[in-house]
Amino acid sequence: LGLLVPPELAAAEAAHEPLALVCVRLDHFRDLRDFSGEKGSEAVVQTVARRLKRTLGPDDLAFRLGPDTLAFTLHANDSRAARKWAQGAVHEVSGQLIDRHRQTLSFGVAAYPPLRDARDLLDEALESLMAPSAAEPAEFVMVPAALATAGEPPVAVAL
């Protein structure tokens, strides 16, 4: 996967601080976009992002990786704690209606250490996210939320 490593991940690597990365994908996003249109599906993504950001700690960050994929850094967390957070995130979202729609999520988790560096962290989290449905391995890059579907050049920006 071609990935840009955001400065926050590189800083955790340089400081040898534990850091987990959880990648979250909205399930059945194409169906949602077909049914609700671009504006409706974008509203669902933004609502999911806001709900999940409320569960983050003060040093954690949220990123948009693509139209249907978000990433969350969890500082000072190992993979077990990150999986627990992700399971709570899935419950937080799927337990409530969003724009008359019940949204489900898939997630992938990776932690540093034991992974060697920030690039491995991104690769591992995305690969574990893609594993269940590896039908469409895409190239993921960090992009601003507003540009995620506009085809603009990739840059690392927090949500």
MDTraj code that builds the backbone (N, CA, C; nanometers):
import mdtraj as md
import numpy as np

residues = "LEU GLY LEU LEU VAL PRO PRO GLU LEU ALA ALA ALA GLU ALA ALA HIS GLU PRO LEU ALA LEU VAL CYS VAL ARG LEU ASP HIS PHE ARG ASP LEU ARG ASP PHE SER GLY GLU LYS GLY SER GLU ALA VAL VAL GLN THR VAL ALA ARG ARG LEU LYS ARG THR LEU GLY PRO ASP ASP LEU ALA PHE ARG LEU GLY PRO ASP THR LEU ALA PHE THR LEU HIS ALA ASN ASP SER ARG ALA ALA ARG LYS TRP ALA GLN GLY ALA VAL HIS GLU VAL SER GLY GLN LEU ILE ASP ARG HIS ARG GLN THR LEU SER PHE GLY VAL ALA ALA TYR PRO PRO LEU ARG ASP ALA ARG ASP LEU LEU ASP GLU ALA LEU GLU SER LEU MET ALA PRO SER ALA ALA GLU PRO ALA GLU PHE VAL MET VAL PRO ALA ALA LEU ALA THR ALA GLY GLU PRO PRO VAL ALA VAL ALA LEU".split()
xyz = np.array([
    [0.0837, -0.1184, 0.0000],
    [0.0000, 0.0000, 0.0000],
    [0.0875, 0.1238, 0.0000],
    [0.0521, 0.2224, -0.0803],
    [0.1252, 0.3477, -0.0793],
    [0.0678, 0.4393, 0.0265],
    [0.1462, 0.4758, 0.1272],
    [0.0941, 0.5530, 0.2386],
    [0.1849, 0.6691, 0.2729],
    [0.1233, 0.7784, 0.3143],
    [0.1967, 0.8897, 0.3712],
    [0.1954, 0.8723, 0.5222],
    [0.3098, 0.8853, 0.5864],
    [0.3164, 0.8699, 0.7325],
    [0.2977, 1.0073, 0.7954],
    [0.1886, 1.0266, 0.8720],
    [0.1676, 1.1563, 0.9354],
    [0.2718, 1.1826, 1.0423],
    [0.3022, 1.3092, 1.0698],
    [0.4052, 1.3448, 1.1675],
    [0.3800, 1.2863, 1.3064],
    [0.2536, 1.2721, 1.3470],
    [0.2223, 1.2194, 1.4792],
    [0.2714, 1.0757, 1.4948],
    [0.2603, 0.9958, 1.3898],
    [0.3080, 0.8581, 1.3969],
    [0.4602, 0.8540, 1.3973],
    [0.5213, 0.9382, 1.3180],
    [0.6673, 0.9442, 1.3152],
    [0.7215, 0.9908, 1.4508],
    [0.6528, 1.0849, 1.5161],
    [0.6969, 1.1341, 1.6473],
    [0.6878, 1.0243, 1.7523],
    [0.5830, 0.9438, 1.7494],
    [0.5702, 0.8331, 1.8448],
    [0.6825, 0.7328, 1.8235],
    [0.7152, 0.7086, 1.6987],
    [0.8251, 0.6168, 1.6680],
    [0.9571, 0.6717, 1.7215],
    [0.9824, 0.8004, 1.6974],
    [1.1084, 0.8612, 1.7410],
    [1.1210, 0.8613, 1.8932],
    [1.0093, 0.8804, 1.9639],
    [1.0108, 0.8846, 2.1100],
    [0.9954, 0.7456, 2.1720],
    [0.9776, 0.6441, 2.0901],
    [0.9571, 0.5060, 2.1372],
    [0.8387, 0.4957, 2.2329],
    [0.7336, 0.5717, 2.2039],
    [0.6125, 0.5691, 2.2841],
    [0.5157, 0.4658, 2.2278],
    [0.4441, 0.3943, 2.3130],
    [0.3414, 0.3033, 2.2625],
    [0.2332, 0.3820, 2.1893],
    [0.1883, 0.3285, 2.0798],
    [0.0864, 0.3933, 1.9997],
    [0.0099, 0.2869, 1.9233],
    [-0.1206, 0.2938, 1.9285],
    [-0.2032, 0.2027, 1.8491],
    [-0.2731, 0.2838, 1.7420],
    [-0.2984, 0.2175, 1.6314],
    [-0.3712, 0.2784, 1.5215],
    [-0.4889, 0.1879, 1.4891],
    [-0.6076, 0.2465, 1.4863],
    [-0.7281, 0.1727, 1.4509],
    [-0.7821, 0.2331, 1.3220],
    [-0.7930, 0.1510, 1.2180],
    [-0.8547, 0.1933, 1.0931],
    [-0.9982, 0.1424, 1.0932],
    [-1.0911, 0.2283, 1.0619],
    [-1.2335, 0.1965, 1.0647],
    [-1.2922, 0.2232, 0.9267],
    [-1.3632, 0.1236, 0.8740],
    [-1.4285, 0.1396, 0.7441],
    [-1.5797, 0.1276, 0.7620],
    [-1.6530, 0.2182, 0.7006],
    [-1.7983, 0.2088, 0.6999],
    [-1.8368, 0.0985, 0.6027],
    [-1.9102, 0.0007, 0.6519],
    [-1.9518, -0.1120, 0.5681],
    [-2.0568, -0.0678, 0.4669],
    [-2.0548, -0.1316, 0.3509],
    [-2.1557, -0.1112, 0.2459],
    [-2.1659, 0.0348, 0.2032],
    [-2.0515, 0.1024, 0.1936],
    [-2.0512, 0.2455, 0.1642],
    [-2.1050, 0.2744, 0.0240],
    [-2.0733, 0.1903, -0.0719],
    [-2.1248, 0.2141, -0.2080],
    [-2.2769, 0.2094, -0.2113],
    [-2.3343, 0.1146, -0.1384],
    [-2.4803, 0.1078, -0.1313],
    [-2.5365, 0.2336, -0.0663],
    [-2.4704, 0.2797, 0.0402],
    [-2.5128, 0.4020, 0.1075],
    [-2.5069, 0.5198, 0.0118],
    [-2.3980, 0.5303, -0.0633],
    [-2.3830, 0.6411, -0.1582],
    [-2.4884, 0.6330, -0.2680],
    [-2.5160, 0.5118, -0.3163],
    [-2.6186, 0.4958, -0.4196],
    [-2.7557, 0.5350, -0.3666],
    [-2.7861, 0.4992, -0.2433],
    [-2.9167, 0.5247, -0.1835],
    [-2.9315, 0.6699, -0.1376],
    [-2.8286, 0.7236, -0.0718],
    [-2.8382, 0.8557, -0.0096],
    [-2.7736, 0.9670, -0.0899],
    [-2.7001, 0.9321, -0.1931],
    [-2.6296, 1.0338, -0.2699],
    [-2.4999, 1.0748, -0.2022],
    [-2.4236, 1.1574, -0.2712],
    [-2.2932, 1.1985, -0.2192],
    [-2.3060, 1.2803, -0.0909],
    [-2.3999, 1.3759, -0.0883],
    [-2.4159, 1.4593, 0.0317],
    [-2.4667, 1.3774, 0.1499],
    [-2.5616, 1.2893, 0.1252],
    [-2.6157, 1.2069, 0.2335],
    [-2.5119, 1.1120, 0.2902],
    [-2.4342, 1.0483, 0.2017],
    [-2.3321, 0.9557, 0.2503],
    [-2.2209, 1.0306, 0.3227],
    [-2.1874, 1.1496, 0.2758],
    [-2.0858, 1.2301, 0.3444],
    [-2.1343, 1.2706, 0.4832],
    [-2.2621, 1.3004, 0.4967],
    [-2.3179, 1.3354, 0.6276],
    [-2.3062, 1.2175, 0.7238],
    [-2.3273, 1.0958, 0.6744],
    [-2.3139, 0.9772, 0.7594],
    [-2.1688, 0.9615, 0.8039],
    [-2.0731, 0.9783, 0.7111],
    [-1.9311, 0.9669, 0.7466],
    [-1.8948, 1.0702, 0.8528],
    [-1.9385, 1.1921, 0.8354],
    [-1.9066, 1.2975, 0.9316],
    [-1.9690, 1.2681, 1.0685],
    [-2.0906, 1.2156, 1.0703],
    [-2.1550, 1.1806, 1.1965],
    [-2.0792, 1.0685, 1.2664],
    [-2.0395, 0.9662, 1.1904],
    [-1.9609, 0.8567, 1.2477],
    [-1.8304, 0.9118, 1.3045],
    [-1.7623, 0.9960, 1.2295],
    [-1.6350, 1.0532, 1.2758],
    [-1.6549, 1.1318, 1.4049],
    [-1.7596, 1.2141, 1.4114],
    [-1.7847, 1.2923, 1.5340],
    [-1.8125, 1.2009, 1.6532],
    [-1.8933, 1.0983, 1.6332],
    [-1.9246, 1.0067, 1.7434],
    [-1.7997, 0.9360, 1.7943],
    [-1.7148, 0.8929, 1.7027],
    [-1.5946, 0.8213, 1.7440],
    [-1.4919, 0.9151, 1.8062],
    [-1.4817, 1.0369, 1.7567],
    [-1.3877, 1.1326, 1.8141],
    [-1.4210, 1.1637, 1.9594],
    [-1.5495, 1.1565, 1.9958],
    [-1.5897, 1.1824, 2.1353],
    [-1.5317, 1.0797, 2.2311],
    [-1.4953, 0.9625, 2.1806],
    [-1.4438, 0.8558, 2.2666],
    [-1.2918, 0.8574, 2.2785],
    [-1.2267, 0.9504, 2.2093],
    [-1.0803, 0.9569, 2.2099],
    [-1.0279, 1.0305, 2.3319],
    [-0.9030, 1.0006, 2.3673],
    [-0.8342, 1.0735, 2.4726],
    [-0.7827, 1.2068, 2.4196],
    [-0.7313, 1.2919, 2.5093],
    [-0.6879, 1.4261, 2.4687],
    [-0.5698, 1.4268, 2.3717],
    [-0.4871, 1.3241, 2.3719],
    [-0.3718, 1.3198, 2.2829],
    [-0.3970, 1.2364, 2.1573],
    [-0.5141, 1.1778, 2.1452],
    [-0.5451, 1.0923, 2.0309],
    [-0.5928, 1.1770, 1.9135],
    [-0.5753, 1.1233, 1.7952],
    [-0.6105, 1.1967, 1.6738],
    [-0.6998, 1.1134, 1.5841],
    [-0.7773, 1.1819, 1.5011],
    [-0.8620, 1.1173, 1.4017],
    [-0.8206, 1.1669, 1.2635],
    [-0.8153, 1.0742, 1.1678],
    [-0.7793, 1.1070, 1.0306],
    [-0.8807, 1.0462, 0.9350],
    [-0.8942, 1.1060, 0.8201],
    [-0.9743, 1.0489, 0.7121],
    [-0.8768, 0.9902, 0.6114],
    [-0.8893, 0.8605, 0.5848],
    [-0.8002, 0.7936, 0.4906],
    [-0.8603, 0.7828, 0.3512],
    [-0.9889, 0.7915, 0.3408],
    [-1.0565, 0.7792, 0.2127],
    [-1.2040, 0.8061, 0.2317],
    [-1.2835, 0.7935, 0.1270],
    [-1.4260, 0.8259, 0.1379],
    [-1.4983, 0.7490, 0.2475],
    [-1.4606, 0.6225, 0.2712],
    [-1.5311, 0.5399, 0.3690],
    [-1.4414, 0.4896, 0.4811],
    [-1.3213, 0.5455, 0.4948],
    [-1.2239, 0.4924, 0.5904],
    [-1.1663, 0.6030, 0.6778],
    [-1.1695, 0.5783, 0.8089],
    [-1.1150, 0.6697, 0.9084],
    [-1.0043, 0.5984, 0.9841],
    [-0.9157, 0.6747, 1.0461],
    [-0.8104, 0.6171, 1.1300],
    [-0.8025, 0.6978, 1.2586],
    [-0.7724, 0.6266, 1.3670],
    [-0.7641, 0.6888, 1.4987],
    [-0.6360, 0.6442, 1.5662],
    [-0.5555, 0.7404, 1.6129],
    [-0.4371, 0.7061, 1.6907],
    [-0.4775, 0.7013, 1.8370],
    [-0.4280, 0.6006, 1.9058],
    [-0.4563, 0.5844, 2.0484],
    [-0.3220, 0.5805, 2.1206],
    [-0.2815, 0.6928, 2.1781],
    [-0.1524, 0.7034, 2.2452],
    [-0.1489, 0.6180, 2.3709],
    [-0.0325, 0.5618, 2.3971],
    [-0.0068, 0.4799, 2.5160],
    [-0.1007, 0.3600, 2.5247],
    [-0.1382, 0.3038, 2.4096],
    [-0.2256, 0.1867, 2.4058],
    [-0.1584, 0.0739, 2.3292],
    [-0.1777, -0.0486, 2.3780],
    [-0.1305, -0.1650, 2.3036],
    [-0.2457, -0.2163, 2.2163],
    [-0.2201, -0.3233, 2.1416],
    [-0.3215, -0.3723, 2.0485],
    [-0.4452, -0.4239, 2.1216],
    [-0.4293, -0.4805, 2.2395],
    [-0.5457, -0.5304, 2.3151],
    [-0.6374, -0.4141, 2.3541],
    [-0.5791, -0.3072, 2.4070],
    [-0.6590, -0.1902, 2.4445],
    [-0.7231, -0.1265, 2.3211],
    [-0.6508, -0.1257, 2.2102],
    [-0.7049, -0.0679, 2.0870],
    [-0.8221, -0.1508, 2.0348],
    [-0.8127, -0.2834, 2.0433],
    [-0.9258, -0.3681, 2.0006],
    [-1.0482, -0.3422, 2.0885],
    [-1.0248, -0.3243, 2.2169],
    [-1.1361, -0.2957, 2.3079],
    [-1.2005, -0.1624, 2.2708],
    [-1.1182, -0.0611, 2.2409],
    [-1.1715, 0.0684, 2.1980],
    [-1.2516, 0.0508, 2.0690],
    [-1.1970, -0.0248, 1.9733],
    [-1.2638, -0.0445, 1.8445],
    [-1.3974, -0.1154, 1.8620],
    [-1.4029, -0.2152, 1.9482],
    [-1.5293, -0.2846, 1.9723],
    [-1.6327, -0.1892, 2.0329],
    [-1.5878, -0.1021, 2.1228],
    [-1.6776, -0.0003, 2.1774],
    [-1.7222, 0.0982, 2.0710],
    [-1.6303, 0.1321, 1.9794],
    [-1.6636, 0.2236, 1.8699],
    [-1.7702, 0.1633, 1.7790],
    [-1.7554, 0.0351, 1.7476],
    [-1.8543, -0.0332, 1.6645],
    [-1.9901, -0.0282, 1.7329],
    [-1.9933, -0.0543, 1.8632],
    [-2.1182, -0.0498, 1.9383],
    [-2.1758, 0.0919, 1.9409],
    [-2.0900, 0.1904, 1.9615],
    [-2.1318, 0.3311, 1.9661],
    [-2.2041, 0.3716, 1.8388],
    [-2.1555, 0.3262, 1.7263],
    [-2.2140, 0.3658, 1.5980],
    [-2.3305, 0.2767, 1.5588],
    [-2.3121, 0.1459, 1.5639],
    [-2.4163, 0.0564, 1.5139],
    [-2.5382, 0.0505, 1.6055],
    [-2.5238, 0.0956, 1.7278],
    [-2.6357, 0.0928, 1.8213],
    [-2.7332, 0.2071, 1.8039],
    [-2.7038, 0.3024, 1.7160],
    [-2.7890, 0.4195, 1.6980],
    [-2.8138, 0.4444, 1.5502],
    [-2.9280, 0.4993, 1.5188],
    [-2.9578, 0.5345, 1.3804],
    [-2.8833, 0.6617, 1.3431],
    [-2.8353, 0.6660, 1.2206],
    [-2.7719, 0.7846, 1.1654],
    [-2.8493, 0.8180, 1.0387],
    [-2.9188, 0.9297, 1.0399],
    [-2.9974, 0.9711, 0.9239],
    [-3.0885, 0.8581, 0.8763],
    [-3.1627, 0.7983, 0.9710],
    [-3.2558, 0.6875, 0.9453],
    [-3.1853, 0.5635, 0.8900],
    [-3.0588, 0.5506, 0.9190],
    [-2.9772, 0.4411, 0.8652],
    [-2.8974, 0.3773, 0.9784],
    [-2.8912, 0.2455, 0.9807],
    [-2.8092, 0.1763, 1.0795],
    [-2.6756, 0.1420, 1.0131],
    [-2.5691, 0.2088, 1.0548],
    [-2.4375, 0.1926, 0.9941],
    [-2.3549, 0.0919, 1.0727],
    [-2.2972, -0.0050, 1.0031],
    [-2.2041, -0.0969, 1.0670],
    [-2.0623, -0.0613, 1.0247],
    [-1.9647, -0.1077, 1.1040],
    [-1.8244, -0.0744, 1.0822],
    [-1.7391, -0.2000, 1.0822],
    [-1.6275, -0.1937, 1.0101],
    [-1.5215, -0.2927, 1.0207],
    [-1.3984, -0.2187, 1.0700],
    [-1.3094, -0.2899, 1.1410],
    [-1.1905, -0.2210, 1.1892],
    [-1.0679, -0.3100, 1.1790],
    [-0.9533, -0.2450, 1.1718],
    [-0.8233, -0.3099, 1.1748],
    [-0.7373, -0.2388, 1.2775],
    [-0.6540, -0.3143, 1.3496],
    [-0.5756, -0.2590, 1.4603],
    [-0.4295, -0.2975, 1.4439],
    [-0.3420, -0.2055, 1.4764],
    [-0.1984, -0.2331, 1.4850],
    [-0.1417, -0.1482, 1.5981],
    [-0.0293, -0.1916, 1.6538],
    [0.0306, -0.1177, 1.7656],
    [0.1824, -0.1090, 1.7480],
    [0.2392, 0.0004, 1.7991],
    [0.3834, 0.0225, 1.8019],
    [0.4234, 0.0418, 1.9472],
    [0.5270, -0.0232, 1.9983],
    [0.5805, -0.1471, 1.9441],
    [0.4791, -0.2595, 1.9584],
    [0.4943, -0.3719, 1.9004],
    [0.6149, -0.4356, 1.8507],
    [0.6493, -0.4042, 1.7060],
    [0.5594, -0.3397, 1.6308],
    [0.5945, -0.3096, 1.4923],
    [0.7155, -0.2181, 1.4887],
    [0.7921, -0.2288, 1.3805],
    [0.9211, -0.1607, 1.3740],
    [0.9105, -0.0102, 1.3632],
    [0.8159, 0.0391, 1.2851],
    [0.8101, 0.1832, 1.2635],
    [0.6689, 0.2264, 1.2256],
    [0.6531, 0.3577, 1.2064],
    [0.5214, 0.4144, 1.1788],
    [0.4627, 0.3630, 1.0479],
    [0.5444, 0.3427, 0.9466],
    [0.4935, 0.2911, 0.8194],
    [0.4375, 0.1500, 0.8389],
    [0.5077, 0.0671, 0.9160],
    [0.4558, -0.0667, 0.9464],
    [0.3216, -0.0581, 1.0192],
    [0.3085, 0.0398, 1.1083],
    [0.1849, 0.0572, 1.1832],
    [0.0684, 0.0837, 1.0876],
    [0.0867, 0.1761, 0.9956],
    [-0.0177, 0.2052, 0.8975],
    [-0.0469, 0.0841, 0.8097],
    [0.0580, 0.0226, 0.7587],
    [0.0397, -0.0946, 0.6718],
    [-0.0361, -0.2057, 0.7435],
    [0.0043, -0.2358, 0.8651],
    [-0.0573, -0.3454, 0.9415],
    [-0.2047, -0.3170, 0.9718],
    [-0.2351, -0.1958, 1.0148],
    [-0.3743, -0.1620, 1.0463],
    [-0.4620, -0.1699, 0.9220],
    [-0.4131, -0.1179, 0.8108],
    [-0.4919, -0.1224, 0.6876],
    [-0.5042, -0.2641, 0.6340],
    [-0.3976, -0.3418, 0.6431],
    [-0.4042, -0.4805, 0.5958],
    [-0.5023, -0.5612, 0.6806],
    [-0.5035, -0.5377, 0.8130],
    [-0.5978, -0.6121, 0.8963],
    [-0.7408, -0.5650, 0.8710],
    [-0.7575, -0.4402, 0.8325],
    [-0.8899, -0.3912, 0.7952],
    [-0.9364, -0.4553, 0.6653],
    [-0.8466, -0.4662, 0.5704],
    [-0.8818, -0.5185, 0.4377],
    [-0.8945, -0.6705, 0.4366],
    [-0.8357, -0.7387, 0.5323],
    [-0.8295, -0.8849, 0.5295],
    [-0.9645, -0.9539, 0.5131],
    [-1.0693, -0.9142, 0.5874],
    [-1.1948, -0.9880, 0.5749],
    [-1.2571, -0.9793, 0.4364],
    [-1.2363, -0.8685, 0.3658],
    [-1.3033, -0.8512, 0.2376],
    [-1.2067, -0.8042, 0.1308],
    [-1.0904, -0.8590, 0.1261],
    [-0.9837, -0.8087, 0.0394],
    [-1.0220, -0.8038, -0.1076],
    [-1.1469, -0.7774, -0.1360],
    [-1.1934, -0.7742, -0.2743],
    [-1.1344, -0.6570, -0.3503],
    [-1.1055, -0.5494, -0.2819],
    [-1.0619, -0.4306, -0.3522],
    [-0.9471, -0.3620, -0.2792],
    [-0.8253, -0.4162, -0.2857],
    [-0.7132, -0.3515, -0.2175],
    [-0.6819, -0.2178, -0.2848],
    [-0.7075, -0.1096, -0.2122],
    [-0.6890, 0.0238, -0.2683],
    [-0.5621, 0.0863, -0.2138],
    [-0.5186, 0.1940, -0.2775],
    [-0.4067, 0.2710, -0.2236],
    [-0.4663, 0.3767, -0.1325],
    [-0.4303, 0.3747, -0.0046],
    [-0.4848, 0.4686, 0.0912],
    [-0.3832, 0.5790, 0.1173],
    [-0.4317, 0.7013, 0.1243],
    [-0.3469, 0.8147, 0.1612],
    [-0.4259, 0.9032, 0.2556],
    [-0.3547, 0.9788, 0.3381],
    [-0.4205, 1.0733, 0.4259],
    [-0.4668, 1.1911, 0.3416],
    [-0.5931, 1.2287, 0.3525],
    [-0.6442, 1.3444, 0.2804],
    [-0.7366, 1.4223, 0.3729],
    [-0.7492, 1.5526, 0.3499],
    [-0.8438, 1.6293, 0.4312],
    [-0.9853, 1.5794, 0.4067],
    [-1.0688, 1.5845, 0.5081],
    [-1.2046, 1.5331, 0.4957],
    [-1.2782, 1.5985, 0.3792],
    [-1.2604, 1.7273, 0.3602],
    [-1.3333, 1.7972, 0.2551],
    [-1.2901, 1.7553, 0.1153],
    [-1.1705, 1.7001, 0.1021],
    [-1.1183, 1.6650, -0.0297],
    [-1.1194, 1.5161, -0.0569],
    [-1.1713, 1.4372, 0.0346],
    [-1.1606, 1.2927, 0.0241],
    [-1.2209, 1.2368, -0.1025],
    [-1.3192, 1.3024, -0.1596],
    [-1.3798, 1.2514, -0.2822],
    [-1.3526, 1.3420, -0.4005],
    [-1.2760, 1.4470, -0.3811],
    [-1.2557, 1.5439, -0.4875],
    [-1.1334, 1.5172, -0.5744],
    [-1.0561, 1.4134, -0.5431],
    [-0.9410, 1.3806, -0.6246],
    [-0.8229, 1.4744, -0.6093],
    [-0.8162, 1.5473, -0.5005],
    [-0.7058, 1.6404, -0.4768],
    [-0.5805, 1.5642, -0.4348],
    [-0.4627, 1.6271, -0.4440],
    [-0.3392, 1.5607, -0.4001],
    [-0.3449, 1.5264, -0.2515],
    [-0.2831, 1.4137, -0.2106],
    [-0.2907, 1.3716, -0.0708],
    [-0.2028, 1.4552, 0.0207],
    [-0.2566, 1.4856, 0.1368],
    [-0.1802, 1.5497, 0.2438],
    [-0.2281, 1.4929, 0.3758],
    [-0.1455, 1.4983, 0.4774],
    [-0.1834, 1.4456, 0.6089],
    [-0.2550, 1.5541, 0.6881],
    [-0.3805, 1.5306, 0.7204],
    [-0.4606, 1.6291, 0.7923],
    [-0.5510, 1.5570, 0.8903],
    [-0.5596, 1.6073, 1.0110],
    [-0.6514, 1.5493, 1.1097],
    [-0.7936, 1.5913, 1.0792],
    [-0.8903, 1.5074, 1.1151],
    [-1.0321, 1.5419, 1.0981],
    [-1.0719, 1.6487, 1.1963],
])
top = md.Topology()
chain = top.add_chain()
for i, resn in enumerate(residues, 1):
    res = top.add_residue(resn, chain, resSeq=i)
    for name in ("N", "CA", "C"):
        top.add_atom(name, md.element.get_by_symbol(name[0]), res)
traj = md.Trajectory(xyz[None], top)
